[in-house]
Amino acid sequence: MYFDGTRYAKFNAKEGDSISFTYEFKVEKGELSIKIIDPDNETIMELQPNQKGTEKIEIKKDGDYEVVVKGSKAGGSYSIKWKLEKGE
């Protein structure tokens, strides 16, 4: 079995907030990418395959952000969690 397609998750953040991503990302076959997209549709972070860790982003612009997972005949696994920390 493999993953072929795109999944989206959105969150809203405001300037001054920060968001921490904890992830584990393994690709055994095919292609899999995980990107964080800002309100201007620009990629602000791309997680690297076959790694795990925590990354933090400082939010510079109010709006809706997306986590985009895209697979092409991908085999493996991924887990991503995020926590939004409100600014002052």
Secondary structure, DSSP 4 states (H G I P E B T S, - for coil): --EEEEEEEEEEE-TT-EEEEEEEEEEEEEEEEEEEE-TTS-EEEEEPTTEEEEEEEE--S-EEEEEEEEEEEEEEEEEEEEEEE---
